[in-house]
Amino acid sequence: SSRPLTPDPPPSRSDTYKGWLFKWTNYLKGYQRRWFVLSNGLLSYYRTQAEMAHTCRGTINLATAHIDTEDACNIVLSSGGRTYHLKASTEVERQRWVTALELAKAKAIRMMNDQSDDSGDEEPTSQSDRSEIQGTLKILVSKLDDLSTCNDLIAKHGAALQRSLSELEGLKVPVEGGEKIKAVNERATLFRITSNAMINACRDFLDLAETHSRRWQRALQYEREQRTHLEETIEQLAKQHNSLERAWREAPTLVSSTPSAPTTNKGSERPRKEEASDEDEDTEYFDAMEDSPAFITVTASENTQHRSVLLRDPSEQGSDDGSCCGSLTLHMSPSCNDVSGKELQPRRQRRTHIPDKPNYSLNLWSIMKNCIGKELSKIPMPVNFNEPLSMLQRLSEDLEYHELLDKAARCESSLEQMCLVAAFSVSSYSTTVHRTAKPFNPLLGETYELDRLEEFGYRSLCEQVSHHPPAAAHHVISQRGWTLWQEITIASKFRGKYLSIMPLGAIHLHFHASGNHYVWRKVTSTVHNIIVGKLWIDQSGDIEIVNHRTKETCQLKFSPYSYFSRDVPRKVTGVVADSGGQAHYILSGTWDEKMESAKIVQSSRGGSGSEGKQKTVYQTLSPKLLWKKYPLPENAENMYYFSALALTLNEPEEGVGLTDSRLRPDQRLMEDGRWDEANSEKQRLEEKQRAVRRRREAEASDALDEEYEGYQPLWFHQRRDSVTGETNFVYKGGYWESKDRQDWSMCPDIF
């Protein structure tokens, strides 16, 4: 394709470079033509030039990008787990883009360093030195631009000169020769002028570089030493913090012996550690939620609101502020105030370690490339990508922070109870942040019990009630005043670069004393970098929690991770409102760390937001901690990043049902590090399950004339839910009685 070699040259004074490139989209569509714009250190792309006004399809920040060239026309850009495979139409065009990208990257890095270099006292250079360095850098950049432009012009004029010289050699007619020689001379002159300019620019550039390189080296060396020192300090602090938290968790005596309202010598109340001190925070702002009334919150002046609350008559316990969420320890019974009920009972010693994960490497892409668009449950996966737990055990992990529900059961205010229920719904995601391995798909009829009656007052039972689609039913009853049940079907789609996991089904929570009945659903989980790079997980979407007795609601928004967002990663925000839609609490935090609630004392209509929507401004009291994630156990990175609870889930236990996940042989072999044996055992179990299904289908076809029930779970049966109107599996009873009798004769042989 003969194209004129004169698109925009790489940026000289102007910072913007535009043009068409081909971008790899997927294996079905291949490369697609897209309009790319390089500006201010960001490379953005659009389907058409017209789209620039309204819809950007994607952006990469060059400051952190890696630029690579595969062959003559290809460019590969990767940054923060995102990769663009680009192709130019010619080699020259590719070279122009690479030059432009490299220059933009250098400039973006320099800008980033300039912005972060405001440390002040520790600077090795004075203010005048710094401005001199910045001035020199600007001159260097302009010289580099001159060199780049001259370089392109030389390439262009050189090619033209070469063509003229070739034509000259082939001439025979003297008259024509004169004109051609004249053209050659003109072109040679142009070439000489440009070459001289380039040589002069090179000389200036080298002189400047030599003059300043020593100073830069000294400054760079100092920065490196400072950074290393800072990293070492942070690492040391993190270790100390971790061990302190572990020590605090393992010292029950400290918690139980601490009086509920510690006082200073003067008798004034001292704020607890997890609650922000009155003097610490003057103003709190929360970002607006996109799909609900936008809000900003400001913390109320503590002197006016908070202090008057503290001096109230303790008999007003049931009023708005006497809460399990608040810091008003004067109003609460000691039982409502302890961190959890854990410390009251002597604990049974459970295991704190499992064998380290073996270092077997296997290419995930070699397995997944033929499975694009398939359901995850239908992809035959070796145990190499699993963790030694079943999906039923993962479902039981939702109970890690059960003490939030114990605390909620003691709350008199249903709005404060809603705050704790919301924190509980977020806490179930905290274990997923590093858990990129896949749990085992349970066999049909597989069960899992988690009996923590003695320690924490609850019993949990899960059963796999359907195989395609895979569905599990879960039932938990607690002696501390609550019952939880759910039926979860996992719908998953492999999209090539990422995997979407969409849990379907409602979670029900009933408090015995008040009759409050809460219902909510889980958000979508996404596993990124399936093909290349480090796997990472994100949660995104909205959760609406409804108290069906009072019609109070909580809207939670899980913000998807964005490299360019200024927000905290893994952010969750929420609003708790009464039946009339009036907001009472603002919730904020992250799904991997902690959640806080702030009580609204006043709300007013504010100015317009960025999209023209009117914002509501909420004035709140200081935020109170609702939930905080436990630190991971020591050596967790070699134990599949399991939490303390997850480490105990597959611990062998006497007296469990014959279909319990703990007795599953392939999972046990995998936990022991015997992966080859686990893979062959997994194959045997799946084949055994397929044979049973074929036999069941044959029985069904034989019984066409008669009533044939099909597969029926052992401990759960289908019932229509009076609250949601959906038909789902609920616990029908009998399991714990069978366990007491140790009669498992009704259990199918699935292992």
C-alpha positions in Angstrom: 0.0 0.0 0.0 1.6 3.2 -1.2 0.8 5.9 1.3 2.3 9.4 1.6 4.7 9.4 4.5 3.3 12.6 5.9 0.9 12.0 8.9 1.4 14.3 11.9 5.0 14.0 13.0 5.5 12.9 16.7 4.6 15.7 19.1 7.1 18.5 19.1 5.6 21.5 20.9 2.0 20.1 20.7 1.3 17.3 23.3 -1.4 15.6 21.2 -0.9 12.8 18.6 -3.9 11.2 16.9 -4.4 8.5 14.2 -6.0 5.2 13.3 -4.5 1.9 14.6 -5.8 -1.6 14.6 -6.6 -3.0 18.1 -7.0 -6.7 19.0 -10.5 -7.2 20.4 -11.0 -11.0 20.8 -10.5 -14.3 19.0 -13.8 -14.0 17.1 -13.4 -10.4 15.7 -9.6 -10.2 15.7 -8.1 -6.7 15.0 -10.6 -3.8 14.7 -9.8 -0.3 13.4 -10.0 2.3 16.2 -9.2 6.0 16.5 -6.4 6.6 19.1 -5.6 9.9 20.8 -2.4 10.4 22.8 -2.7 13.5 25.1 -1.3 14.5 28.5 0.4 11.1 29.1 -2.8 9.2 28.4 -3.6 7.0 25.4 -7.3 6.8 24.8 -9.3 5.1 22.0 -12.6 5.5 20.3 -14.5 3.6 17.6 -14.8 6.8 15.4 -13.5 10.3 15.5 -17.0 11.5 16.2 -17.1 9.5 19.5 -14.3 11.7 20.9 -17.1 14.1 22.0 -18.9 11.7 24.3 -17.7 8.0 24.6 -14.1 7.0 25.4 -13.7 3.1 25.0 -10.6 2.8 27.2 -7.5 4.6 28.4 -4.0 3.6 29.5 -1.8 5.8 31.6 1.7 5.8 30.0 3.5 6.8 33.2 3.1 3.2 34.4 2.9 1.5 31.0 5.3 -0.9 29.4 5.8 -0.4 25.7 6.9 -3.4 23.7 7.2 -4.1 19.9 6.5 -7.7 18.7 7.3 -7.3 15.0 7.4 -4.7 12.2 3.9 -3.3 12.7 2.9 -4.3 16.2 2.9 -2.4 19.5 2.0 -4.0 22.9 1.1 -1.6 25.7 0.5 -3.0 29.2 -0.3 -1.2 32.4 -1.9 -2.3 35.7 -3.2 -5.6 34.4 -4.6 -4.1 31.2 -3.0 -4.9 27.8 -3.6 -3.4 24.4 -2.3 -5.2 21.3 -2.1 -2.6 18.5 -1.1 -2.8 14.9 -0.1 0.0 12.6 -0.7 -0.1 8.8 3.0 0.4 7.9 6.4 0.2 9.6 6.9 3.9 9.4 3.6 4.6 11.0 4.4 2.1 13.8 7.7 3.9 14.4 6.0 7.3 14.6 3.6 5.9 17.2 6.4 4.3 19.3 8.4 7.5 19.2 5.3 9.5 20.3 4.5 7.0 23.1 8.1 6.9 24.4 8.2 10.7 24.6 4.8 10.9 26.2 5.8 8.2 28.7 9.0 10.0 29.7 7.1 13.3 30.1 4.3 11.6 32.2 6.9 10.0 34.5 8.7 13.4 34.9 5.3 15.1 35.7 4.5 12.4 38.2 7.9 12.8 39.9 7.6 16.6 39.9 4.2 16.3 41.6 5.5 13.9 44.3 8.7 15.8 45.0 7.2 18.1 47.6 8.8 16.6 50.6 10.6 19.8 51.5 13.1 19.3 54.4 14.7 16.1 53.2 15.4 17.4 49.6 19.1 17.1 48.8 19.0 20.2 46.6 17.9 23.7 47.5 14.9 25.5 45.9 17.1 27.3 43.4 18.8 24.1 42.4 15.4 22.4 42.0 14.1 25.1 39.7 17.4 25.0 37.8 17.0 21.2 37.3 13.4 21.7 36.1 14.5 24.5 33.7 17.2 22.3 32.3 14.8 19.4 31.9 12.4 21.6 29.9 15.3 22.6 27.6 16.3 19.0 27.2 12.8 18.0 26.3 12.6 20.7 23.6 16.0 19.7 22.2 14.8 16.1 22.2 11.7 17.2 20.3 13.9 19.0 17.8 16.0 15.9 17.3 13.0 13.8 16.8 11.5 16.2 14.2 14.9 16.5 12.4 15.3 12.7 12.4 11.9 12.3 10.6 12.7 15.0 8.1 16.1 13.5 7.4 14.5 10.1 6.8 12.0 11.7 4.4 14.5 13.8 2.5 17.0 11.0 2.4 14.5 8.7 0.8 13.6 11.3 -1.8 17.3 12.0 -2.5 18.0 8.3 -2.9 15.2 8.0 -5.5 16.5 11.0 -7.4 20.0 9.6 -7.5 18.7 6.3 -8.8 16.8 8.1 -11.5 19.9 10.1 -12.4 22.0 6.9 -12.9 19.4 5.6 -15.4 19.4 8.7 -17.6 20.7 8.8 -21.2 19.2 12.0 -22.7 21.4 15.1 -21.9 18.5 17.7 -21.9 16.4 15.7 -19.4 19.6 15.1 -17.4 20.0 18.8 -16.7 16.6 19.1 -15.1 17.1 15.9 -13.0 20.5 17.0 -11.8 18.9 20.3 -10.8 16.2 18.5 -8.7 18.9 16.4 -7.1 20.9 19.5 -6.1 17.8 21.0 -4.5 17.1 17.9 -2.5 20.7 17.5 -1.5 20.7 21.1 -0.2 17.5 20.5 1.8 19.1 17.4 3.2 22.3 19.2 4.2 20.5 22.0 5.9 18.4 19.6 8.0 21.4 17.5 8.8 23.3 20.5 10.0 20.4 21.5 12.2 20.3 18.0 13.7 24.0 17.9 14.3 23.9 21.3 16.1 20.9 20.1 18.2 22.8 16.9 19.1 25.9 18.9 20.2 23.7 21.2 22.4 22.0 18.2 23.9 25.2 16.4 24.7 26.8 19.5 26.3 23.7 20.0 28.5 23.6 16.3 29.4 27.3 16.1 30.4 27.0 19.3 32.5 24.0 18.1 34.6 24.4 14.3 34.6 26.6 14.1 37.8 24.1 16.2 39.8 21.2 14.1 38.7 23.1 10.9 39.5 23.7 12.2 43.1 20.0 13.2 43.5 18.9 9.8 42.1 21.2 7.9 44.4 19.8 9.8 47.4 16.2 9.1 46.3 16.9 5.4 46.0 18.4 5.2 49.4 15.5 7.1 50.9 13.0 4.8 49.2 14.8 1.6 50.3 14.9 3.0 53.9 11.1 3.8 53.7 10.2 0.4 52.3 12.2 -1.3 55.1 10.5 0.8 57.8 7.0 0.2 56.3 7.6 -3.6 56.2 8.8 -3.5 59.8 5.7 -1.6 60.9 3.4 -4.0 59.0 4.9 -7.0 60.8 4.6 -5.3 64.2 1.0 -4.3 63.5 0.2 -7.9 62.4 1.7 -9.4 65.5 0.0 -6.9 67.8 -3.4 -7.6 66.3 -2.8 -11.4 66.6 -1.7 -10.9 70.2 -4.9 -8.9 70.9 -7.1 -11.5 69.3 -5.5 -14.3 71.3 -5.8 -12.6 74.7 -9.4 -13.1 75.7 -8.7 -12.1 79.3 -7.9 -8.5 78.3 -11.3 -8.1 76.6 -13.5 -9.7 79.3 -11.8 -7.9 82.1 -12.0 -4.5 80.6 -14.8 -2.4 82.1 -17.5 -1.4 79.5 -16.9 2.3 80.0 -13.3 3.1 80.9 -13.0 6.5 82.6 -10.1 8.8 83.1 -9.3 10.3 86.5 -11.5 13.3 85.8 -14.5 11.0 85.2 -15.0 12.0 81.6 -15.7 9.2 79.1 -12.7 8.1 77.0 -13.5 7.2 73.4 -12.8 3.5 72.5 -10.0 2.7 70.1 -12.1 1.7 67.2 -14.2 4.8 67.4 -12.9 8.1 66.1 -12.1 10.5 69.0 -14.2 13.6 69.1 -11.3 15.9 68.5 -9.8 13.7 65.7 -12.1 14.4 62.9 -13.8 17.7 62.1 -15.4 16.9 58.8 -16.2 13.7 56.9 -17.1 13.6 53.2 -18.6 10.6 51.4 -18.7 10.4 47.6 -22.0 10.3 45.9 -23.6 7.0 44.9 -24.4 7.0 41.2 -27.7 5.2 41.0 -29.4 6.5 44.1 -29.9 10.0 45.6 -26.4 11.5 45.5 -25.1 12.6 48.9 -22.2 14.4 50.7 -21.9 14.1 54.4 -20.4 16.5 56.9 -19.7 15.5 60.5 -21.7 17.6 62.9 -20.0 19.7 65.5 -19.4 17.4 68.4 -19.8 20.1 71.0 -23.5 20.7 70.1 -24.8 17.2 69.2 -22.6 14.5 70.6 -22.0 15.9 74.1 -25.7 16.6 74.8 -26.3 12.9 73.9 -23.7 11.7 76.4 -25.3 13.5 79.3 -28.8 12.0 78.7 -30.7 10.1 81.3 -29.6 6.4 81.0 -33.2 5.3 81.2 -33.9 6.5 77.6 -32.2 3.4 76.3 -34.7 2.7 73.5 -34.3 6.1 71.9 -32.5 6.9 68.7 -29.0 7.2 70.0 -28.8 4.5 72.6 -27.4 2.0 70.1 -25.3 -1.1 69.7 -23.6 0.8 66.8 -22.9 4.1 68.7 -20.2 4.9 71.3 -22.8 5.4 74.1 -21.4 2.8 76.5 -23.4 4.4 79.4 -26.7 3.1 77.8 -25.7 -0.5 77.1 -25.8 -3.7 79.0 -22.4 -5.4 79.2 -23.6 -8.2 76.9 -24.3 -5.7 74.1 -20.9 -4.2 74.4 -18.4 -7.1 74.2 -16.5 -7.5 71.0 -18.1 -11.0 70.4 -19.3 -13.9 72.4 -16.2 -15.8 71.6 -14.3 -15.1 74.8 -17.1 -16.4 77.1 -16.6 -20.1 76.3 -13.4 -22.2 76.6 -12.4 -22.8 72.9 -11.8 -26.2 71.5 -8.3 -26.2 69.9 -8.7 -26.3 66.2 -5.9 -26.5 63.6 -4.0 -23.4 62.6 -2.0 -24.9 59.7 -2.4 -27.1 56.6 0.4 -28.5 54.4 2.0 -25.8 52.2 0.7 -25.5 48.6 3.1 -27.4 46.3 4.8 -25.4 43.5 3.3 -27.1 40.4 3.1 -25.0 37.3 0.4 -25.5 34.7 -0.7 -23.2 31.9 -4.3 -22.1 32.5 -4.6 -20.8 29.0 -3.9 -24.2 27.5 -7.1 -25.5 29.2 -9.3 -22.4 29.0 -8.8 -21.4 25.4 -11.3 -24.0 24.2 -13.9 -23.0 26.8 -14.7 -19.4 25.9 -18.4 -18.8 26.6 -18.9 -22.0 28.5 -20.3 -22.4 32.0 -17.5 -22.7 34.5 -19.1 -25.9 36.0 -18.9 -27.6 32.7 -15.2 -27.0 32.2 -13.1 -30.1 33.2 -10.5 -28.5 35.4 -7.5 -30.3 37.1 -7.1 -29.7 40.9 -4.0 -27.5 40.1 -6.4 -24.5 39.9 -8.5 -25.5 43.0 -8.1 -24.8 46.7 -8.7 -27.8 49.0 -12.3 -26.7 50.0 -15.6 -27.3 48.3 -18.2 -24.7 47.3 -20.3 -25.8 50.3 -17.4 -25.0 52.6 -16.9 -21.6 50.9 -20.6 -20.9 51.5 -20.1 -21.7 55.2 -17.3 -19.1 55.3 -20.0 -16.4 55.1 -20.3 -17.0 58.9 -16.8 -15.9 59.7 -18.2 -12.7 61.3 -21.2 -14.3 62.9 -20.7 -12.1 66.0 -22.1 -9.2 63.9 -25.5 -11.1 63.9 -25.2 -11.9 67.6 -24.7 -8.2 68.2 -27.6 -7.3 65.8 -29.9 -9.6 67.7 -29.4 -7.6 70.8 -30.1 -4.2 69.1 -33.4 -2.6 70.0 -33.4 -0.2 67.1 -34.2 -1.9 63.8 -32.2 0.8 61.9 -29.1 0.1 63.9 -29.7 -3.6 63.4 -29.8 -2.9 59.6 -26.4 -1.3 59.8 -24.9 -4.5 61.4 -26.7 -6.7 58.9 -25.3 -4.6 56.0 -21.8 -4.9 57.5 -22.3 -8.7 57.8 -23.4 -8.8 54.1 -20.1 -7.0 53.1 -17.9 -9.1 55.4 -18.5 -12.3 53.4 -16.4 -10.8 50.6 -13.3 -10.0 52.8 -11.8 -13.5 52.4 -12.0 -13.3 48.6 -9.4 -10.6 48.0 -6.4 -13.1 47.5 -8.4 -16.2 47.0 -8.1 -16.7 43.2 -8.2 -20.5 43.3 -11.5 -22.3 42.5 -13.3 -24.3 45.1 -14.3 -27.9 44.3 -17.7 -28.3 42.5 -19.7 -30.4 45.1 -21.1 -33.7 43.9 -24.9 -34.1 43.9 -26.0 -35.0 47.4 -22.7 -33.8 49.0 -23.2 -32.1 52.4 -21.2 -29.9 54.8 -21.9 -29.3 58.4 -20.3 -26.6 60.6 -21.2 -27.4 64.2 -20.1 -24.5 66.4 -22.8 -24.9 69.0 -20.5 -25.1 72.0 -18.1 -22.3 71.0 -20.4 -19.7 69.2 -24.0 -21.0 69.6 -24.7 -21.8 66.0 -25.0 -24.9 63.7 -24.8 -24.7 59.9 -25.7 -27.2 57.2 -25.2 -27.1 53.4 -26.3 -29.6 50.8 -25.8 -29.7 47.0 -29.4 -29.9 45.8 -28.8 -29.7 42.0 -25.9 -30.5 39.7 -26.9 -28.6 36.5 -27.2 -25.8 37.2 -25.1 -26.3 40.3 -27.2 -25.2 43.4 -26.5 -25.4 47.1 -28.9 -24.9 50.0 -27.7 -23.6 53.3 -29.4 -23.3 56.7 -28.0 -21.8 60.0 -29.7 -21.6 63.3 -28.2 -19.7 66.3 -29.0 -20.0 70.0 -28.2 -16.2 70.1 -31.4 -15.2 68.5 -31.2 -15.6 64.7 -31.7 -18.0 61.7 -30.1 -17.6 58.3 -30.9 -19.5 55.1 -30.0 -19.2 51.4 -30.1 -21.2 48.2 -27.3 -20.1 45.9 -26.9 -21.1 42.2 -23.6 -20.0 40.6 -23.9 -18.7 37.0 -20.5 -18.1 35.5 -19.2 -17.2 32.1 -15.6 -17.3 30.9 -15.2 -14.1 28.7 -11.6 -14.7 27.5 -9.7 -12.2 29.6 -11.9 -12.4 32.7 -14.4 -14.7 34.4 -17.8 -13.4 35.7 -19.3 -15.3 38.6 -22.9 -14.3 39.3 -24.5 -15.9 42.4 -28.3 -16.2 41.9 -30.7 -16.6 44.8 -31.8 -14.7 47.9 -30.3 -14.7 51.4 -32.8 -14.6 54.3 -32.1 -13.6 57.9 -34.7 -13.8 60.7 -34.3 -12.4 64.2 -36.3 -14.4 66.7 -37.1 -11.7 69.3 -38.2 -8.9 67.0 -39.5 -10.9 64.0 -37.4 -8.7 61.7 -36.9 -10.6 58.4 -34.1 -9.3 56.1 -33.6 -10.4 52.5 -30.7 -9.5 50.1 -28.7 -11.0 47.1 -25.0 -11.2 46.4 -23.1 -9.1 43.9 -21.1 -10.2 40.8 -17.5 -11.3 41.3 -15.0 -10.9 38.5 -11.6 -12.8 38.2 -9.3 -10.7 36.0 -6.2 -11.7 34.0 -7.2 -15.2 33.2 -4.9 -15.4 30.1 -1.9 -13.4 31.1 -0.7 -11.6 34.3 -1.5 -12.1 38.0 -5.0 -13.2 38.7 -7.0 -10.7 40.8 -10.6 -10.5 42.0 -13.1 -7.6 42.1 -16.7 -7.3 43.4 -19.1 -4.9 41.7 -22.8 -4.1 41.7 -25.5 -3.1 44.2 -27.0 -4.9 47.1 -30.5 -3.9 48.4 -31.3 -5.2 51.9 -35.0 -5.0 52.8 -36.4 -5.6 56.3 -39.8 -7.0 55.3 -41.4 -6.4 58.7 -40.7 -2.7 58.9 -40.0 -2.0 55.1 -36.7 -0.3 56.0 -34.0 -0.6 53.4 -30.3 -0.3 52.9 -28.8 0.4 49.5 -25.1 -0.7 49.2 -22.9 0.1 46.2 -19.8 -1.9 45.4 -17.7 0.3 43.1 -15.8 -1.6 40.4 -12.0 -1.2 40.5 -10.7 1.5 38.1 -7.0 2.3 37.5 -7.9 5.9 36.9 -10.3 6.4 39.8 -9.2 8.6 42.7 -11.4 6.5 45.0 -10.1 3.9 47.5 -10.0 0.5 45.7 -12.8 -2.0 46.7 -14.9 0.9 48.0 -18.4 0.2 49.4 -20.9 3.0 50.2 -24.5 2.8 51.5 -27.5 4.6 52.9 -29.9 3.1 55.5 -33.4 4.5 55.2 -36.7 4.1 57.0 -40.0 2.9 55.3 -40.7 6.4 54.1 -37.3 6.7 52.3 -35.9 9.1 54.9 -32.1 8.4 55.3 -30.8 7.7 58.9 -27.3 6.3 58.5 -24.5 6.6 55.9 -22.3 3.5 55.6 -18.8 3.5 54.1 -15.7 1.4 53.9 -14.2 -1.3 51.7 -15.2 -5.0 51.2 -11.7 -6.2 52.1 -11.0 -4.2 55.3 -13.8 -2.5 57.3 -17.2 -0.8 57.4 -18.3 2.2 59.4 -21.7 3.9 60.0 -22.4 7.5 60.6 -25.7 8.7 62.0 -27.4 11.5 60.1 -28.5 14.4 62.2 -29.6 16.8 59.4 -30.0 16.7 55.7 -30.5 19.4 53.1 -30.6 19.8 49.3 -27.2 20.8 48.0 -25.9 22.2 44.7 -25.8 20.3 41.4 -23.4 17.4 41.0 -21.1 16.7 38.0 -24.0 15.2 36.0 -26.4 18.0 36.8 -28.1 15.9 39.5 -29.0 17.7 42.8 -26.9 16.4 45.7 -28.2 15.8 49.2 -25.9 17.1 51.9 -26.1 15.0 55.1 -24.7 16.2 58.4 -23.6 13.3 60.5 -22.0 12.4 63.8 -18.5 10.8 63.8 -18.4 7.4 62.0 -18.5 4.3 64.2 -16.7 1.1 63.3 -19.1 -1.7 62.5 -16.8 -4.4 61.3 -13.0 -4.9 60.7 -11.3 -7.8 58.9 -9.2 -10.1 61.0 -5.5 -10.3 59.9 -4.6 -13.4 57.9 -2.8 -16.2 59.8 1.0 -16.4 59.6 2.2 -18.1 56.4 -1.2 -17.6 54.7 0.4 -16.9 51.4 1.6 -20.6 51.3 -1.7 -21.9 52.5 -4.0 -20.6 49.7 -4.5 -17.3 51.6 -7.0 -19.1 53.9 -8.4 -17.2 56.9 -8.2 -18.7 60.4 -11.8 -20.1 59.9 -11.0 -21.5 56.4 -8.0 -23.4 57.8 -10.4 -25.3 60.2 -13.2 -26.1 57.6 -11.6 -29.3 56.2 -10.3 -30.5 59.5 -11.3 -34.2 59.9 -14.1 -34.5 62.5 -15.8 -37.5 64.0 -19.5 -38.2 63.6 -20.3 -36.1 60.5 -22.6 -37.4 57.7 -21.2 -39.9 55.2 -21.6 -37.3 52.4 -19.7 -34.6 54.2 -17.1 -32.6 52.1 -14.4 -33.5 54.7 -14.7 -37.1 53.6 -14.2 -36.3 49.9 -11.0 -38.2 48.8 -9.8 -36.0 45.9 -10.0 -32.9 48.1 -8.2 -34.6 51.0 -5.4 -35.8 48.7 -5.0 -32.3 47.3 -4.8 -30.8 50.8 -2.0 -33.3 51.6 -0.1 -32.1 48.5 -0.6 -35.3 46.4 -2.0 -33.6 43.4 -1.5 -36.3 40.8 -3.4 -38.8 42.9 -6.1 -36.1 43.5 -6.5 -35.6 39.8 -7.1 -39.3 39.0 -9.5 -39.5 42.1 -11.4 -36.5 40.9 -11.8 -38.1 37.5 -13.1 -41.3 39.1 -15.7 -39.4 41.3 -17.0 -37.4 38.3 -17.4 -40.6 36.2 -19.2 -42.3 39.1 -21.6 -39.3 39.3 -22.2 -39.4 35.5 -23.0 -43.1 35.7 -25.6 -42.5 38.5 -27.2 -39.7 36.4 -27.5 -42.0 33.4 -29.1 -44.7 35.5 -31.6 -42.1 36.9 -32.4 -40.8 33.4 -33.1 -44.5 32.3 -35.4 -45.0 35.3 -37.2 -41.8 34.5 -37.8 -42.9 30.8 -39.0 -46.4 32.0 -41.5 -44.8 34.4 -43.2 -42.6 31.8 -46.6 -43.9 32.6 -46.2 -43.7 36.4 -45.3 -40.8 38.7 -41.6 -40.4 38.8 -40.2 -37.9 41.3 -36.6 -37.5 40.0 -33.8 -36.6 42.3 -34.8 -35.4 45.8 -32.3 -33.9 48.2 -32.0 -35.6 51.6 -32.2 -32.6 54.1 -33.9 -29.9 52.1 -37.2 -29.7 50.2 -38.7 -27.1 47.8 -41.2 -24.6 49.2 -42.6 -21.3 48.0 -41.3 -18.4 50.1 -44.1 -16.2 51.6 -41.8 -13.1 51.5 -40.2 -13.2 48.0 -42.7 -15.5 46.3 -39.9 -17.6 44.9 -39.7 -21.4 45.1 -36.5 -22.5 46.8 -35.0 -25.3 48.9 -35.4 -24.9 52.7 -34.2 -27.1 55.5 -36.8 -29.8 56.4 -35.0 -31.0 59.5 -33.6 -34.3 60.7 -29.9 -33.9 60.1 -28.8 -33.1 63.7 -31.1 -35.7 65.1 -29.5 -38.3 62.8 -26.1 -37.1 63.9 -27.1 -37.5 67.6 -28.2 -41.1 66.8 -25.2 -41.7 64.4 -27.7 -43.2 61.9 -26.5 -42.3 58.4 -28.2 -45.3 56.7 -30.2 -42.9 54.4 -27.1 -41.3 52.9 -26.3 -42.0 49.3 -22.9 -43.5 48.4 -21.3 -40.6 46.4 -17.6 -41.0 47.3 
